[in-house]
Amino acid sequence: MNEDELTNALINKPRPTDNSPWTDPEIYPEAHYTYYGNRGVADLYIYHNNSVGAPKRGHVFEIKSESAVRHATGANEIIRQFNQLREFFFLGSEYEVPNRIDFELCFLPTQHNIEHILKNEAMYTSTVSHERSREHSPDTSFLDSAPVDPNEVKLNAQVTVRPPNAESVHPCYIFTGDRNYLDHPFAYDSEGNPKEFDSYTEYVKHQNKALHTNYYDAIKLLDK
């Protein structure tokens, strides 16, 4: 499995065909940015203009295959890349700052990747729990260019796992700004009611049955 497989799955996944604000996004694979020597590329940027009146939304992806994890010097390098993306993507590109921004560090579901996440759990948890700051990395000064009140821009950072299949590419969260899903797996049921799960594998089964079935040997490692 490589990054391109997951990128293509995210691009080609089924989307609403009605008047939903998520019907027709603008999609930018390999979205480059450069800002005073800080340069890089997002594996994928998806932007929802939402002309029907809903808030504009941007989703910036950093995708890690097993090969990328093996060739990294460690979690520090991966986190540094992700934080650089969060800090400079909008400063170093011509993309408008939307009302909601999701920065996602997404791992492909291999046993090696899962073992890497477990080994560095505390580091990844700390990375996504970062609050808005101009003193600590990643700096959020890019919000100054937002066309709305910067304080009203919703920022999210998350570590996820997704399978590289367009029909089942829905994410399963591992760490978000307010939750470690390995300790407290949680989701909403079909009626919108909150539901806690006894194990991470049960959470994955609820969120993405194909991920649970096809990559069970890797996913079960995340049970505590």
C-alpha positions as CSV (number, residue, x, y, z in Angstrom):
1,M,0.0,0.0,0.0
2,N,1.3,3.5,-0.8
3,E,0.2,7.1,-0.4
4,D,-1.2,7.3,-3.9
5,E,-3.7,4.5,-3.4
6,L,-5.2,6.3,-0.4
7,T,-5.1,9.7,-2.2
8,N,-7.0,8.2,-5.1
9,A,-9.5,6.6,-2.8
10,L,-10.2,10.0,-1.1
11,I,-10.5,11.7,-4.5
12,N,-12.8,9.0,-5.9
13,K,-15.0,8.2,-2.9
14,P,-18.7,8.5,-3.4
15,R,-20.1,11.9,-2.6
16,P,-23.7,13.3,-2.3
17,T,-25.5,14.1,-5.5
18,D,-28.2,16.2,-4.1
19,N,-28.0,19.8,-2.9
20,S,-25.6,18.9,0.0
21,P,-22.8,21.5,0.6
22,W,-20.4,18.5,0.2
23,T,-21.4,17.6,-3.3
24,D,-18.7,19.3,-5.5
25,P,-15.4,19.9,-3.7
26,E,-12.3,21.4,-5.2
27,I,-9.6,18.7,-5.1
28,Y,-5.9,19.4,-5.1
29,P,-3.5,16.4,-5.0
30,E,0.1,17.3,-4.1
31,A,-0.7,20.8,-3.0
32,H,2.6,22.7,-2.7
33,Y,3.4,25.5,-0.3
34,T,6.5,27.6,0.3
35,Y,7.0,30.4,2.9
36,Y,10.4,32.0,3.5
37,G,12.3,28.7,3.1
38,N,9.7,26.5,4.6
39,R,8.4,24.4,1.8
40,G,6.5,21.2,1.5
41,V,3.5,19.5,-0.1
42,A,0.2,18.3,1.3
43,D,-0.6,14.9,-0.1
44,L,-4.1,16.2,-0.7
45,Y,-6.2,19.3,-0.1
46,I,-10.0,19.2,-0.4
47,Y,-11.9,22.5,-0.3
48,H,-15.6,22.9,0.0
49,N,-16.7,26.4,-1.2
50,N,-20.3,25.7,-0.1
51,S,-21.9,28.4,-2.1
52,V,-25.3,27.3,-0.7
53,G,-24.4,29.2,2.5
54,A,-22.7,26.6,4.7
55,P,-19.3,27.5,6.1
56,K,-16.4,27.0,3.9
57,R,-14.2,24.0,4.8
58,G,-10.7,22.8,4.0
59,H,-9.2,19.4,4.7
60,V,-5.4,19.0,4.5
61,F,-4.0,15.5,4.4
62,E,-0.6,14.2,5.3
63,I,-0.6,10.5,4.4
64,K,1.9,7.9,5.7
65,S,2.4,4.5,4.1
66,E,4.5,1.8,5.7
67,S,7.4,2.7,3.5
68,A,7.3,6.4,4.6
69,V,7.2,5.4,8.3
70,R,10.1,3.0,7.8
71,H,12.2,5.6,6.0
72,A,11.5,8.3,8.6
73,T,14.1,8.8,11.4
74,G,11.2,8.4,13.9
75,A,8.0,9.9,15.1
76,N,9.8,13.2,15.6
77,E,10.4,13.6,11.9
78,I,6.8,12.7,11.0
79,I,5.5,15.1,13.6
80,R,7.8,17.9,12.4
81,Q,6.5,17.5,8.9
82,F,2.9,17.5,10.1
83,N,3.4,20.6,12.2
84,Q,5.2,22.4,9.4
85,L,2.2,21.6,7.2
86,R,-0.2,23.0,9.8
87,E,1.8,26.2,10.2
88,F,2.8,27.1,6.7
89,F,0.3,25.5,4.3
90,F,-2.0,28.6,4.1
91,L,0.8,31.1,4.6
92,G,2.8,29.6,1.7
93,S,0.0,29.0,-0.8
94,E,-2.8,31.0,-2.5
95,Y,-5.6,29.0,-0.8
96,E,-8.1,31.0,1.1
97,V,-8.4,30.3,4.8
98,P,-11.8,28.6,5.2
99,N,-14.2,28.7,8.2
100,R,-13.2,25.2,9.2
101,I,-9.9,23.5,8.8
102,D,-9.1,19.8,9.3
103,F,-5.4,18.9,9.4
104,E,-5.2,15.1,9.2
105,L,-2.2,12.9,9.7
106,C,-3.4,9.6,8.2
107,F,-1.7,6.2,8.4
108,L,-2.4,3.3,6.2
109,P,-3.5,0.3,8.2
110,T,-0.4,-2.0,8.3
111,Q,0.9,-3.7,11.3
112,H,4.1,-1.8,11.2
113,N,2.3,1.5,11.1
114,I,0.1,0.5,14.0
115,E,3.0,-0.6,16.1
116,H,4.7,2.7,15.3
117,I,1.6,4.6,16.5
118,L,1.5,2.6,19.7
119,K,5.2,3.1,20.5
120,N,4.8,6.8,20.1
121,E,1.3,7.3,21.5
122,A,2.2,10.0,24.0
123,M,3.9,12.1,21.2
124,Y,1.0,11.9,18.8
125,T,-1.5,12.6,21.5
126,S,0.4,15.8,22.5
127,T,0.8,16.8,18.8
128,V,-2.9,17.1,18.1
129,S,-3.9,18.6,21.4
130,H,-2.0,21.8,20.6
131,E,-4.0,24.9,21.1
132,R,-3.9,28.2,19.1
133,S,-0.6,29.9,19.8
134,R,2.0,32.2,18.3
135,E,4.7,30.9,20.7
136,H,4.6,27.2,20.1
137,S,4.8,25.1,17.0
138,P,2.7,25.1,15.0
139,D,2.2,28.9,15.0
140,T,-1.4,29.9,13.9
141,S,-0.6,33.3,12.5
142,F,-2.0,32.3,9.1
143,L,-5.4,33.0,10.6
144,D,-4.7,36.7,10.2
145,S,-5.5,36.3,6.5
146,A,-8.9,34.6,7.1
147,P,-11.8,36.4,5.5
148,V,-13.8,35.9,8.7
149,D,-13.0,36.6,12.3
150,P,-9.9,34.4,13.1
151,N,-11.4,33.5,16.4
152,E,-14.4,32.0,14.6
153,V,-12.3,29.7,12.5
154,K,-12.6,26.1,13.7
155,L,-9.2,24.3,13.7
156,N,-9.0,20.5,14.0
157,A,-6.0,18.2,14.1
158,Q,-6.3,14.5,14.1
159,V,-4.4,11.2,13.7
160,T,-6.4,8.6,11.8
161,V,-6.3,5.3,10.0
162,R,-8.1,4.8,6.6
163,P,-8.1,1.9,4.2
164,P,-7.1,2.7,0.6
165,N,-10.5,1.9,-1.0
166,A,-12.9,4.5,-2.3
167,E,-15.9,2.6,-1.1
168,S,-14.6,2.3,2.5
169,V,-12.2,5.2,3.0
170,H,-14.1,6.6,5.9
171,P,-11.7,7.5,8.8
172,C,-11.3,5.9,12.2
173,Y,-9.9,8.4,14.6
174,I,-6.9,7.5,16.8
175,F,-6.1,10.8,18.4
176,T,-7.9,14.1,18.2
177,G,-7.5,17.4,20.1
178,D,-9.8,16.3,22.9
179,R,-9.7,12.5,22.8
180,N,-7.4,9.6,22.8
181,Y,-9.6,7.0,21.1
182,L,-7.4,4.1,22.3
183,D,-8.4,4.9,25.9
184,H,-11.9,6.1,25.2
185,P,-13.3,4.9,21.8
186,F,-16.5,6.8,21.0
187,A,-18.8,7.4,18.2
188,Y,-22.4,8.4,17.4
189,D,-25.0,5.7,16.5
190,S,-27.3,6.0,13.5
191,E,-29.7,8.2,15.5
192,G,-27.0,10.6,16.6
193,N,-26.7,9.3,20.1
194,P,-23.2,9.1,21.7
195,K,-21.9,5.6,22.3
196,E,-18.8,4.5,24.2
197,F,-17.1,1.2,23.1
198,D,-15.4,-1.4,25.2
199,S,-12.5,-1.7,22.8
200,Y,-11.0,0.0,19.8
201,T,-11.8,-2.8,17.5
202,E,-15.5,-2.5,18.4
203,Y,-15.3,1.2,17.6
204,V,-13.7,0.4,14.2
205,K,-16.3,-2.2,13.5
206,H,-19.0,0.4,14.1
207,Q,-17.3,3.1,12.1
208,N,-15.8,1.2,9.2
209,K,-16.7,-2.5,8.8
210,A,-14.4,-3.0,5.8
211,L,-11.4,-1.7,7.7
212,H,-12.3,-4.0,10.6
213,T,-12.7,-7.0,8.4
214,N,-9.9,-6.5,5.9
215,Y,-7.2,-5.2,8.3
216,Y,-8.2,-6.9,11.6
217,D,-4.8,-8.2,12.4
218,A,-3.4,-4.7,12.4
219,I,-6.4,-3.0,14.0
220,K,-6.6,-5.5,16.9
221,L,-3.1,-4.3,18.1
222,L,-4.8,-1.0,19.2
223,D,-6.9,-2.7,21.8
224,K,-5.9,-2.1,25.4
